[in-house]
């Protein structure tokens, strides 16, 4: 007899759980409170630029095995595009120096032994000094594990960890930072090839998942907000959607794939992170220079990463709390100045859009990381998913998919138990 699972939330974690379960012969119902899927990982048409843009510029790496397996499952792995080799272009706005980090194609970090491929003006000993970070405790600070200074830190470690942790790296959890380093730099170039959804996040990671789920017989309801869980003993016995209440069978399960604040309101007493950090993204309608790298790391400016898309230049600024209340026009002008310096463009401010996600990620400090719950709950048929769940990673797409996969596996294990 086919079992039913109700997935609350159609963000990436909810979709990944739904895809995994629908292909395992579960009857899947997805309930999304808003009118669109994708959560913080989606695309929309923007009237200011007259382009379809993403609400955030998300970068995947070839070593993000859960995220790539998810894309493969929904038939869109080819939509994640990038160079054939793990190469990253950088520019230092303060010195004008440009270089390319070449991590090669190996499964080992052999690139650190080649002065021509590593960060300019760094030596092998600089990289060896990162070793204490690799197996650090999540309770330890980055600044207590490695020296947060010097050329290698400024030109590679800081931008990498800032993007991954979304917090000033010295204040971050060394355990989370170590997980990032283990799965990227330490895993060699084969795990570090940069991949972006050139046609947009929704087109590659969201819409095809919805189509696959529907073709597998899943029911997806938008504007269907869960108001409460009806608890019966050690189980969720019913789902209250206001005008509708759904009774659950003894073998049915629920995956709660919603943000922390919503999870706590639905499941009082749940321990979750309570502090969050912003990410600022800027999009400019402007044709990128022909020779410009698809992804450019920017050192010494306001901009951190510059992405070249068809008809568009886009920017990501992490740990962006300081910018969320800055006047929009002033912020756009400041970012465009950096874009011009980094790309060599000479032009007035083109049509633009600023997207400020105030609660983009949980604060990746040891204290907040310790508040992340596991995927299981004390209720036998209720499981959690989301990038804020304890995945061992910071709040990333890979972590989000990993949490959805974990929740799905626990639901499947419940069938056998």
Sine and cosine of phi, psi and omega as CSV:
sin_phi,cos_phi,sin_psi,cos_psi,sin_omega,cos_omega
0.00,0.00,0.76,-0.66,-0.04,-1.00
-0.94,0.35,0.74,-0.67,0.01,-1.00
-1.00,-0.06,0.40,-0.91,-0.04,-1.00
-0.94,-0.34,0.66,-0.75,0.12,-0.99
-0.78,-0.62,0.74,-0.67,0.04,-1.00
-0.98,-0.22,0.86,-0.52,0.00,-1.00
-0.96,-0.28,0.87,-0.50,-0.06,-1.00
-0.99,-0.15,0.96,-0.28,-0.02,-1.00
0.92,-0.38,0.80,-0.60,-0.04,-1.00
-0.93,-0.36,0.59,0.81,0.21,-0.98
-0.97,0.23,-0.13,-0.99,-0.06,-1.00
-0.89,0.46,-0.62,0.78,0.00,-1.00
-0.92,0.40,-0.68,0.73,0.04,-1.00
-0.91,0.42,-0.67,0.74,0.01,-1.00
-0.91,0.41,-0.64,0.77,-0.01,-1.00
-0.91,0.41,-0.64,0.77,0.07,-1.00
-0.90,0.44,-0.67,0.74,-0.03,-1.00
-0.90,0.45,-0.70,0.71,0.01,-1.00
-0.88,0.47,-0.72,0.70,-0.02,-1.00
-0.88,0.47,-0.66,0.76,-0.05,-1.00
-0.98,0.20,-0.57,0.82,-0.01,-1.00
-0.93,0.37,-0.51,0.86,0.05,-1.00
-0.99,0.14,-0.13,0.99,0.05,-1.00
-0.97,-0.25,0.36,0.93,0.11,-0.99
0.94,0.34,0.51,0.86,0.17,-0.98
-1.00,-0.05,0.52,-0.86,0.18,-0.98
-0.99,0.12,0.90,-0.43,-0.13,-0.99
-0.95,-0.31,0.75,-0.66,0.14,-0.99
-0.87,-0.50,0.84,-0.55,0.04,-1.00
-0.95,-0.32,0.79,-0.61,-0.02,-1.00
-0.89,-0.46,0.88,-0.47,-0.04,-1.00
-0.86,-0.50,0.81,-0.59,-0.08,-1.00
-0.92,0.38,-0.54,0.84,-0.03,-1.00
-1.00,-0.02,-0.11,-0.99,-0.03,-1.00
-0.99,-0.12,0.10,0.99,0.02,-1.00
-0.57,-0.82,0.43,-0.90,0.03,-1.00
-1.00,-0.02,0.23,-0.97,0.09,-1.00
0.94,-0.35,-0.40,0.91,-0.01,-1.00
0.85,0.52,-0.83,-0.56,0.00,-1.00
-1.00,0.06,0.18,0.98,-0.02,-1.00
-0.78,-0.62,0.98,0.20,-0.08,-1.00
-0.45,-0.90,0.19,-0.98,0.01,-1.00
-0.89,-0.46,0.38,-0.93,0.08,-1.00
-0.39,-0.92,0.38,-0.93,0.04,-1.00
-0.98,0.18,0.77,-0.64,-0.04,-1.00
-0.93,-0.36,0.88,-0.47,-0.05,-1.00
-0.93,0.37,-0.49,0.87,-0.05,-1.00
-0.91,0.41,-0.60,0.80,0.01,-1.00
-0.97,-0.23,-0.19,0.98,-0.06,-1.00
0.87,0.49,0.59,0.81,-0.01,-1.00
-0.71,-0.71,0.37,-0.93,0.21,-0.98
-1.00,0.09,0.85,-0.52,-0.05,-1.00
-0.83,-0.56,0.28,-0.96,0.08,-1.00
-1.00,-0.08,0.53,-0.85,0.03,-1.00
-0.95,0.30,-0.21,0.98,0.10,-0.99
-0.40,-0.92,0.54,-0.84,0.03,-1.00
-1.00,0.02,0.98,-0.19,-0.06,-1.00
-0.99,-0.17,0.80,-0.60,0.01,-1.00
-0.96,-0.28,0.78,-0.63,0.13,-0.99
-0.96,-0.27,0.33,-0.94,0.08,-1.00
-0.85,-0.52,0.43,-0.90,-0.06,-1.00
-0.88,0.47,-0.29,0.96,0.04,-1.00
-1.00,0.01,0.00,1.00,0.05,-1.00
-0.98,0.21,0.98,0.22,-0.21,-0.98
-0.92,0.40,-0.57,0.82,0.02,-1.00
-0.94,0.35,-0.68,0.73,0.01,-1.00
-0.90,0.43,-0.65,0.76,0.01,-1.00
-0.94,0.34,-0.60,0.80,0.06,-1.00
-0.90,0.43,-0.59,0.80,0.07,-1.00
-0.90,0.44,-0.73,0.69,0.03,-1.00
-0.88,0.48,-0.62,0.78,0.03,-1.00
-0.90,0.43,-0.65,0.76,-0.04,-1.00
-0.90,0.43,-0.52,0.85,-0.01,-1.00
-0.99,-0.15,0.11,0.99,0.13,-0.99
0.98,0.18,0.40,0.92,-0.08,-1.00
-0.82,-0.58,0.34,0.94,-0.01,-1.00
-0.84,0.54,-0.57,0.82,0.00,-1.00
-0.92,0.40,-0.30,0.95,0.03,-1.00
-0.98,0.20,-0.17,0.99,0.11,-0.99
-1.00,-0.08,0.95,-0.31,-0.17,-0.99
-0.90,-0.43,0.46,-0.89,0.02,-1.00
-0.06,-1.00,0.01,-1.00,-0.01,-1.00
-0.91,0.40,0.39,-0.92,0.01,-1.00
-0.96,0.29,-0.31,0.95,-0.03,-1.00
-0.82,-0.57,0.52,-0.85,-0.04,-1.00
-0.97,0.23,1.00,0.09,0.00,-1.00
-0.84,-0.55,0.66,-0.75,-0.02,-1.00
-0.76,-0.65,0.84,-0.55,0.06,-1.00
-1.00,0.07,0.62,-0.78,0.03,-1.00
-0.72,-0.69,0.45,-0.89,0.15,-0.99
-0.66,-0.75,0.65,-0.76,0.08,-1.00
-0.97,-0.24,0.93,-0.38,-0.08,-1.00
-0.93,0.37,-0.41,0.91,-0.02,-1.00
-0.98,0.20,-0.56,0.83,-0.04,-1.00
-0.96,-0.29,-0.30,0.95,-0.07,-1.00
0.99,0.16,-0.02,1.00,-0.05,-1.00
-0.95,0.30,0.64,-0.77,0.05,-1.00
-0.83,-0.55,0.57,-0.82,0.04,-1.00
-0.41,-0.91,0.19,-0.98,0.03,-1.00
-0.81,-0.59,0.83,-0.56,0.10,-1.00
-1.00,0.07,0.83,-0.56,-0.07,-1.00
-0.88,-0.47,0.98,-0.22,-0.04,-1.00
-1.00,0.04,-0.07,1.00,0.10,-1.00
0.95,0.30,-0.46,-0.89,-0.08,-1.00
-0.78,-0.62,0.17,0.99,-0.07,-1.00
-0.99,0.16,0.30,-0.95,0.14,-0.99
-1.00,0.08,-0.08,1.00,-0.01,-1.00
-0.89,-0.46,0.44,-0.90,-0.01,-1.00
-0.98,0.17,0.84,0.55,-0.05,-1.00
-0.93,0.36,-0.33,0.94,-0.04,-1.00
-0.88,0.47,-0.41,0.91,-0.05,-1.00
-0.94,0.33,-0.25,0.97,0.00,-1.00
-1.00,0.01,-0.06,1.00,-0.07,-1.00
-0.91,-0.42,0.94,-0.35,-0.05,-1.00
-0.86,0.50,-0.48,0.88,-0.03,-1.00
-0.97,0.26,-0.32,0.95,-0.08,-1.00
-0.96,-0.27,-0.35,0.94,-0.04,-1.00
-1.00,0.02,-0.06,-1.00,-0.01,-1.00
-0.90,0.44,0.73,-0.68,0.00,-1.00
-0.84,0.55,0.56,-0.83,0.06,-1.00
0.91,0.42,0.47,0.88,0.10,-0.99
-0.85,-0.52,0.43,-0.90,0.00,-1.00
-0.87,-0.49,0.26,-0.97,-0.02,-1.00
-0.82,0.58,-0.62,0.78,-0.04,-1.00
-0.89,0.46,-0.47,0.88,0.04,-1.00
-0.89,0.45,-0.62,0.78,-0.02,-1.00
-0.96,0.27,-0.61,0.79,0.03,-1.00
-0.90,0.43,-0.46,0.89,0.02,-1.00
-0.93,0.38,-0.21,0.98,0.03,-1.00
-0.99,0.11,-0.18,0.98,-0.10,-0.99
-0.82,0.58,-0.64,0.77,0.00,-1.00
-0.87,0.49,-0.36,0.93,-0.02,-1.00
-0.96,0.28,-0.51,0.86,-0.24,-0.97
-0.88,0.47,-0.62,0.78,-0.02,-1.00
-0.87,-0.50,0.52,0.86,-0.02,-1.00
-0.94,0.34,0.42,-0.91,0.09,-1.00
-0.95,0.33,0.57,-0.82,0.09,-1.00
-0.87,0.49,-0.37,0.93,-0.03,-1.00
-0.99,0.14,-0.11,0.99,-0.04,-1.00
-1.00,-0.06,0.53,-0.85,0.07,-1.00
-0.99,0.12,0.52,-0.85,0.06,-1.00
-0.84,0.54,-0.67,0.74,-0.06,-1.00
-0.91,0.40,-0.36,0.93,0.04,-1.00
-1.00,0.04,-0.19,0.98,-0.04,-1.00
-0.99,-0.16,-0.61,0.79,-0.05,-1.00
-0.66,-0.75,0.37,-0.93,0.09,-1.00
-0.95,0.30,0.86,-0.52,-0.02,-1.00
-1.00,-0.05,0.88,0.48,0.01,-1.00
-0.31,-0.95,0.18,-0.98,0.02,-1.00
0.99,-0.12,0.15,-0.99,-0.10,-1.00
-0.90,0.43,-0.72,0.69,-0.02,-1.00
-0.89,0.45,-0.66,0.75,0.00,-1.00
-0.89,0.46,-0.76,0.65,-0.09,-1.00
-0.92,0.39,-0.60,0.80,-0.13,-0.99
-1.00,-0.07,-0.24,0.97,-0.02,-1.00
-0.64,-0.77,-0.81,0.58,-0.11,-0.99
-0.90,0.44,-0.73,0.69,-0.02,-1.00
-0.89,0.47,-0.77,0.64,0.01,-1.00
-0.90,0.44,-0.58,0.82,0.01,-1.00
-0.91,0.42,-0.76,0.65,-0.06,-1.00
-0.96,0.28,-0.53,0.85,0.06,-1.00
-0.88,0.47,-0.69,0.73,0.02,-1.00
-0.93,0.38,-0.61,0.79,-0.07,-1.00
-0.98,0.19,-0.67,0.74,-0.09,-1.00
-1.00,-0.03,-0.37,0.93,-0.08,-1.00
0.82,0.57,0.66,0.75,0.03,-1.00
-0.41,-0.91,0.44,-0.90,0.07,-1.00
-0.82,0.57,0.89,-0.46,-0.19,-0.98
-0.76,0.64,-0.66,0.75,-0.01,-1.00
-0.84,0.55,-0.47,0.88,-0.03,-1.00
-1.00,0.06,-0.11,0.99,-0.11,-0.99
-0.99,0.12,0.20,-0.98,0.04,-1.00
-0.96,0.29,0.84,-0.54,0.01,-1.00
-0.90,0.43,-0.52,0.85,0.03,-1.00
-0.90,0.43,-0.69,0.73,0.04,-1.00
-0.92,0.39,-0.67,0.74,0.03,-1.00
-0.89,0.46,-0.66,0.75,0.01,-1.00
-0.89,0.46,-0.61,0.79,0.05,-1.00
-0.89,0.46,-0.65,0.76,0.04,-1.00
-0.89,0.46,-0.73,0.68,-0.02,-1.00
-0.90,0.44,-0.67,0.74,0.00,-1.00
-0.87,0.49,-0.63,0.77,-0.10,-1.00
-1.00,0.01,-0.07,1.00,0.00,-1.00
-0.84,-0.55,-1.00,0.02,-0.11,-0.99
-0.84,0.55,-0.67,0.75,-0.05,-1.00
-0.96,0.27,-0.36,0.93,-0.04,-1.00
-1.00,0.05,0.06,1.00,0.04,-1.00
0.98,0.20,0.10,-0.99,-0.09,-1.00
-0.88,0.47,-0.47,0.88,-0.03,-1.00
-0.88,0.47,-0.42,0.91,0.00,-1.00
-0.99,-0.14,-0.04,1.00,-0.18,-0.98
-0.89,-0.45,0.20,0.98,0.02,-1.00
-0.92,0.39,0.84,-0.54,-0.05,-1.00
-0.96,0.27,0.67,-0.75,-0.03,-1.00
-0.74,-0.67,0.73,-0.69,0.06,-1.00
-0.76,-0.64,0.46,-0.89,0.05,-1.00
-0.99,0.11,1.00,0.04,-0.11,-0.99
-0.85,0.52,-0.57,0.82,-0.03,-1.00
-1.00,-0.01,0.08,1.00,0.04,-1.00
0.94,-0.34,0.52,-0.85,-0.06,-1.00
-0.89,0.45,-0.68,0.74,-0.02,-1.00
-0.90,0.43,-0.65,0.76,-0.03,-1.00
-0.91,0.41,-0.47,0.88,-0.09,-1.00
-0.98,-0.22,-0.62,0.78,-0.15,-0.99
-0.91,-0.41,-0.19,0.98,-0.12,-0.99
-0.88,-0.47,-0.90,0.44,-0.10,-1.00
-0.84,0.54,-0.69,0.73,0.02,-1.00
-0.89,0.45,-0.51,0.86,0.05,-1.00
-0.91,0.40,-0.67,0.74,0.03,-1.00
-0.87,0.49,-0.70,0.71,-0.01,-1.00
-0.90,0.44,-0.67,0.74,0.01,-1.00
-0.90,0.44,-0.69,0.72,0.00,-1.00
-0.87,0.49,-0.70,0.72,0.00,-1.00
-0.91,0.42,-0.62,0.79,0.03,-1.00
-0.93,0.37,-0.41,0.91,0.05,-1.00
-1.00,0.04,0.07,1.00,0.05,-1.00
1.00,-0.01,0.16,0.99,0.02,-1.00
-0.96,0.28,0.51,-0.86,0.08,-1.00
-0.98,-0.21,0.79,-0.62,-0.01,-1.00
-0.84,-0.55,0.84,-0.55,-0.05,-1.00
-0.85,-0.53,0.85,-0.53,0.05,-1.00
-0.99,-0.10,0.38,-0.92,-0.05,-1.00
0.90,0.44,0.48,0.88,-0.07,-1.00
-0.86,-0.50,1.00,0.07,-0.14,-0.99
-1.00,0.01,0.80,-0.60,0.07,-1.00
-0.95,0.30,0.79,-0.62,-0.03,-1.00
-0.99,-0.16,-0.44,0.90,-0.03,-1.00
-0.15,-0.99,0.38,-0.93,0.08,-1.00
-0.97,-0.25,0.76,-0.64,0.09,-1.00
-1.00,-0.04,0.94,-0.35,-0.07,-1.00
-1.00,-0.03,0.74,-0.67,0.04,-1.00
-0.77,-0.64,0.99,-0.17,-0.05,-1.00
0.92,0.39,-0.87,-0.49,-0.02,-1.00
-0.98,-0.19,0.34,0.94,-0.08,-1.00
-0.67,-0.74,0.31,-0.95,0.26,-0.97
-0.99,0.13,0.85,-0.52,-0.05,-1.00
-0.99,-0.15,-0.41,0.91,0.03,-1.00
-0.39,-0.92,0.36,-0.93,0.02,-1.00
-0.90,-0.44,0.81,-0.58,-0.04,-1.00
-0.98,-0.21,0.92,-0.40,0.03,-1.00
-0.96,-0.28,0.39,0.92,0.00,-1.00
1.00,0.05,-1.00,0.06,-0.03,-1.00
-0.99,0.16,-0.17,0.99,-0.04,-1.00
-0.68,-0.74,0.66,-0.75,0.12,-0.99
-0.85,-0.52,0.77,-0.64,-0.02,-1.00
-0.94,-0.33,0.86,-0.52,0.05,-1.00
-0.99,0.12,0.65,-0.76,0.00,-1.00
-0.98,-0.20,0.66,-0.75,0.10,-0.99
-0.96,0.26,0.21,-0.98,-0.07,-1.00
-0.88,0.47,-0.45,0.89,-0.06,-1.00
-0.97,-0.25,0.11,0.99,0.00,-1.00
-0.99,0.12,0.36,-0.93,-0.04,-1.00
-0.69,-0.72,0.29,-0.96,0.03,-1.00
-0.77,-0.64,0.73,-0.68,0.13,-0.99
-0.92,-0.39,0.90,-0.45,0.00,-1.00
-1.00,-0.04,0.98,-0.19,-0.07,-1.00
-0.90,-0.43,0.90,0.44,-0.06,-1.00
-0.82,-0.58,0.23,-0.97,0.04,-1.00
-0.89,0.46,0.32,-0.95,-0.07,-1.00
-0.81,0.58,-0.70,0.72,-0.05,-1.00
-0.87,0.49,-0.68,0.73,0.03,-1.00
-0.93,0.38,-0.63,0.78,-0.01,-1.00
-0.88,0.48,-0.67,0.74,-0.01,-1.00
-0.92,0.38,-0.62,0.79,0.00,-1.00
-0.92,0.39,-0.53,0.85,0.00,-1.00
-1.00,0.09,-0.47,0.88,-0.11,-0.99
-0.72,-0.69,0.95,0.30,-0.07,-1.00
-0.81,0.58,0.61,-0.79,-0.03,-1.00
1.00,-0.09,-0.20,0.98,0.02,-1.00
-0.92,0.39,0.73,-0.69,0.05,-1.00
-1.00,0.06,0.82,-0.57,-0.01,-1.00
-0.62,-0.79,0.30,-0.96,0.16,-0.99
-0.85,0.52,0.53,-0.85,-0.05,-1.00
-0.87,-0.49,-0.13,0.99,-0.01,-1.00
-0.85,-0.53,0.60,-0.80,-0.13,-0.99
-0.69,-0.72,0.33,-0.94,0.02,-1.00
-0.81,-0.58,0.47,-0.88,-0.05,-1.00
-1.00,-0.02,0.40,-0.92,0.20,-0.98
-0.79,-0.61,0.70,-0.71,0.03,-1.00
-0.94,-0.35,0.78,-0.63,0.09,-1.00
-0.86,-0.51,0.61,-0.79,0.04,-1.00
-0.78,-0.62,0.64,-0.77,-0.02,-1.00
-0.79,-0.62,0.74,-0.67,-0.02,-1.00
-0.81,-0.58,0.77,-0.63,0.05,-1.00
-0.98,0.20,0.98,-0.18,-0.07,-1.00
-0.32,-0.95,0.75,-0.66,0.02,-1.00
-0.94,0.34,0.85,-0.53,-0.02,-1.00
-0.89,0.45,0.54,-0.84,0.13,-0.99
-0.82,0.57,0.59,-0.80,-0.13,-0.99
-0.85,0.52,-0.60,0.80,-0.07,-1.00
-1.00,-0.04,0.13,0.99,-0.06,-1.00
-0.96,0.29,0.65,-0.76,0.04,-1.00
-0.91,0.41,0.55,-0.83,0.02,-1.00
-0.87,0.49,-0.52,0.85,0.03,-1.00
-0.71,-0.70,0.80,-0.59,-0.01,-1.00
-0.83,-0.56,0.85,-0.53,0.09,-1.00
-0.99,0.17,0.75,-0.66,-0.08,-1.00
-0.90,-0.44,0.86,-0.52,-0.03,-1.00
-0.96,-0.30,0.63,-0.77,0.14,-0.99
0.99,0.14,0.29,0.96,0.01,-1.00
-0.71,-0.71,-0.17,-0.99,0.09,-1.00
-0.96,0.27,-0.66,0.75,0.01,-1.00
-0.96,0.28,0.59,-0.81,0.03,-1.00
-0.92,-0.39,-0.68,0.73,0.02,-1.00
-0.70,-0.72,0.71,-0.70,-0.01,-1.00
-0.88,-0.48,0.83,-0.55,-0.05,-1.00
-0.94,-0.33,0.70,-0.72,0.04,-1.00
-0.97,-0.26,0.92,-0.40,0.06,-1.00
-0.91,-0.42,0.29,-0.96,0.11,-0.99
-0.83,0.56,0.83,-0.55,0.04,-1.00
0.92,0.38,0.17,0.99,-0.14,-0.99
-0.49,-0.87,0.65,-0.76,0.21,-0.98
-0.92,-0.38,0.78,-0.63,-0.05,-1.00
-0.80,-0.60,0.49,-0.87,-0.14,-0.99
-0.75,-0.66,0.59,-0.81,0.13,-0.99
-0.85,-0.52,0.71,-0.70,0.09,-1.00
-0.78,-0.62,0.91,-0.41,-0.01,-1.00
-1.00,0.05,0.17,-0.99,-0.02,-1.00
0.75,0.66,0.77,0.63,-0.22,-0.98
-1.00,-0.04,0.32,0.95,-0.02,-1.00
-0.83,0.56,-0.56,0.83,-0.04,-1.00
-0.92,0.39,-0.24,0.97,-0.10,-1.00
-0.94,-0.33,-0.11,0.99,-0.15,-0.99
-0.93,0.36,-0.41,0.91,0.00,-1.00
-0.96,-0.29,0.10,1.00,0.02,-1.00
-0.94,0.33,0.66,-0.75,0.03,-1.00
-0.79,0.61,0.70,-0.72,-0.15,-0.99
-0.87,0.50,-0.71,0.70,-0.03,-1.00
-0.90,0.44,-0.67,0.74,0.01,-1.00
-0.89,0.46,-0.67,0.74,0.01,-1.00
-0.92,0.40,-0.68,0.73,0.01,-1.00
-0.87,0.49,-0.67,0.74,0.01,-1.00
-0.90,0.44,-0.68,0.73,-0.02,-1.00
-0.90,0.43,-0.67,0.74,0.01,-1.00
-0.92,0.38,-0.67,0.74,-0.03,-1.00
-0.89,0.45,-0.59,0.81,0.06,-1.00
-0.86,0.51,-0.69,0.72,0.04,-1.00
-0.91,0.42,-0.66,0.75,0.00,-1.00
-0.86,0.50,-0.69,0.72,0.01,-1.00
-0.89,0.45,-0.69,0.73,0.03,-1.00
-0.90,0.44,-0.67,0.74,-0.07,-1.00
-0.95,0.31,-0.60,0.80,-0.11,-0.99
-0.99,-0.14,-0.22,0.98,-0.06,-1.00
0.99,0.14,0.15,0.99,0.01,-1.00
-0.97,0.24,0.61,-0.79,0.13,-0.99
-0.83,-0.56,0.98,-0.20,-0.06,-1.00
-0.31,-0.95,0.46,-0.89,0.11,-0.99
-0.94,0.33,0.24,-0.97,-0.03,-1.00
-0.85,0.53,0.88,-0.48,0.02,-1.00
-1.00,0.09,-0.01,-1.00,0.11,-0.99
-0.81,0.59,0.69,-0.73,-0.16,-0.99
-0.60,-0.80,0.27,-0.96,0.12,-0.99
-0.55,-0.83,0.68,-0.74,0.08,-1.00
-0.94,-0.35,0.78,-0.63,0.05,-1.00
-0.87,-0.49,0.91,-0.43,-0.02,-1.00
-0.93,-0.37,0.93,-0.37,0.02,-1.00
-0.99,-0.13,0.98,-0.20,-0.14,-0.99
-0.93,0.38,-0.57,0.82,0.00,-1.00
-0.91,-0.42,0.82,0.57,-0.12,-0.99
-0.91,0.41,-0.70,0.71,-0.02,-1.00
-0.60,-0.80,0.36,-0.93,0.14,-0.99
-0.93,0.37,0.42,-0.91,0.00,-1.00
-0.95,0.31,0.90,-0.44,-0.15,-0.99
-0.99,0.13,0.75,0.66,0.08,-1.00
-1.00,-0.03,0.29,-0.96,0.09,-1.00
-0.83,0.55,-0.63,0.78,-0.04,-1.00
-0.90,0.43,-0.73,0.69,-0.02,-1.00
-0.96,0.29,-0.57,0.82,0.04,-1.00
-0.88,0.48,-0.57,0.82,0.00,-1.00
-0.93,0.37,-0.28,0.96,0.00,-1.00
-1.00,0.01,-0.06,1.00,-0.03,-1.00
-0.96,0.27,0.80,-0.60,0.01,-1.00
-0.99,0.14,0.27,-0.96,0.14,-0.99
-0.98,0.18,0.01,-1.00,-0.03,-1.00
-0.97,0.24,-0.43,0.90,0.01,-1.00
-1.00,0.08,0.40,-0.92,0.11,-0.99
-0.80,-0.60,0.03,-1.00,0.03,-1.00
-0.96,0.27,-0.16,0.99,0.09,-1.00
-1.00,-0.01,0.71,-0.70,-0.17,-0.99
-0.92,0.39,-0.41,0.91,-0.08,-1.00
-0.86,-0.50,0.33,0.94,0.02,-1.00
-0.87,-0.49,0.81,-0.59,-0.03,-1.00
-0.76,-0.65,0.41,-0.91,-0.09,-1.00
-0.92,-0.40,0.53,-0.85,0.09,-1.00
-0.56,-0.83,0.47,-0.88,-0.01,-1.00
0.52,-0.85,0.37,-0.93,-0.03,-1.00
-0.94,0.35,-0.18,0.98,0.03,-1.00
-1.00,-0.01,-0.12,0.99,0.10,-1.00
-0.95,0.32,0.39,-0.92,-0.01,-1.00
-0.95,0.30,1.00,-0.03,0.02,-1.00
-0.98,-0.21,-0.14,0.99,-0.11,-0.99
1.00,0.06,-0.10,1.00,0.01,-1.00
-0.88,-0.48,0.33,-0.95,0.18,-0.98
-0.92,0.40,-0.05,-1.00,-0.01,-1.00
-0.97,0.22,1.00,-0.08,-0.03,-1.00
-0.73,-0.69,0.18,-0.98,0.09,-1.00
-0.88,0.47,-0.68,0.74,0.02,-1.00
-0.85,0.52,-0.69,0.72,0.03,-1.00
-0.90,0.43,-0.61,0.79,0.01,-1.00
-0.90,0.44,-0.74,0.68,0.03,-1.00
-0.90,0.43,-0.65,0.76,0.01,-1.00
-0.86,0.50,-0.63,0.77,0.01,-1.00
-0.92,0.38,-0.63,0.77,0.04,-1.00
-0.91,0.42,-0.66,0.75,0.04,-1.00
-0.89,0.46,-0.67,0.75,-0.01,-1.00
-0.90,0.44,-0.71,0.71,0.02,-1.00
-0.88,0.48,-0.67,0.74,0.01,-1.00
-0.89,0.46,-0.66,0.75,0.00,-1.00
-0.90,0.43,-0.59,0.81,0.03,-1.00
-0.94,0.35,-0.60,0.80,0.08,-1.00
-0.89,0.45,-0.70,0.71,0.00,-1.00
-0.89,0.45,-0.64,0.77,0.01,-1.00
-0.91,0.41,-0.54,0.84,0.04,-1.00
-0.89,0.45,-0.53,0.85,0.01,-1.00
-0.90,0.44,-0.59,0.81,-0.07,-1.00
-1.00,0.06,-0.34,0.94,-0.10,-1.00
-1.00,0.07,0.00,0.00,0.00,0.00
